Amino acid sequence: MNAAAKKRRWFDDPRVALDGRYWKPKAEYRVWLAVTAFALALAVSLFAPNAEKVNPVPFQAVLGAAIFVIIIFYAIGIKNLEIRKKLYHKADFLTAAALAVILWEALTVKSGIAPLPYFPSLDAIFAVLVDDRRLVALSALYSLRLFFTGLVTGTALGLGTGVLIGWNRHWDYWLSPVIRVTGIVPAVAWLPIALLLLPSSFAAGVFLIVISSWFPVSSMAASGIAATPKAFYEVGKTLGADRRFLLFHTAIPNAMPSIFMGIQTAAAFSFTTLIVSEMVGAKAGLGFYINWAKGWGAYAKVYAAIIIIAVEFSLILAFLGALKHSVLRWQKGFVQ
């Protein structure tokens, strides 16, 4: 087989064929189709006449950066198999995203079919991210501070109670009913009580996020510990292990996949609670920014904040995924 044929059939590599994460067709033209779609979106933004006055430069820079990044990843993927797999798998989604951008622009800034102020153009939204960059950045940092303070505290409490419930039936008897109650009641329902009893909106927000994260982490940790096979304990006891050793070296390690699932679920619940809590009583944060912008009818600012929220949460999930992959690296090859 010549070099060109080998290049075309890189996806026959067993490392690719056995990787269930990347199941989309492996075709090079799909990557260039994504590049073409973003180039078309950029051409529409540059040359099609506008029906409203906006600053298109920030959005055009984003489209240009998207084209550049795809090409760079393609070049890196020539030597890096993992990058190439990810890029080829995401190529169809990137194409669809570029076409959605063209449609949104056609309905807003190019034709005015979608009414203002409820449907601002992407040009206006990205212009807000530039014009209000200082306020948006401060709001994002404030939200992250509140989020991680509540999530870390709630996760620690959830791990503690989950281990107690899963390990000891007496703790299960007393704590399970309490956790079930906190689990079925939405955290935002506690907002009036939190604002009444706690000294600041920040403390109230932390309390609500703790409630949001406590239940999923606790329940998943308890389930993981309770599901530890008895054979593991019997082997440990045969080798002379005491109860403390069995807990920290057998039960908790066995429960780690469930614990990480609980943490990821808690992160999703907590982020939703964060935004809602910042809309009531808070003096900063993305939720406050959205509420403030909505009051002025500045929906471009609302959409801009939503984009920042999506980016922040995606980065948080990526961080948790990397942490999970590092801690559970022993699963590689056993779990797809």
Buried (B, 14 or more C-beta within 10 A) or exposed (E): EEEEEEEBEBBEEEEBEEBEEBEEEBBBEBBBBBBBBBBBBBEBBEEBEBEBEBBBEBBBEBBBEBBEEBEEBBEEBEEEBEBBBBBBBBBBEBBEBBBEBBEBBBBBBBBBEBEBEEBBBBBBBBBBBBBBEEBBEBBBEBBBBBBBBBBBBBBBBBBBBBBBBBBBEEBBEEBBEEBEEBBEEBBBEBBEEBBEEBEEBBBBBBBBBBBBBBBBBBBBBBBBBBEBEEEBBEEBEEEEBEEEEBBEEBBBBBBBBBBBBBBBBBBBBBBBBBBBBBBBBBEBBBBBBBBBBBEEEBBBBBBBBBBBBEEBBEEBBEEBEEEBEEBBEEEEEEEE
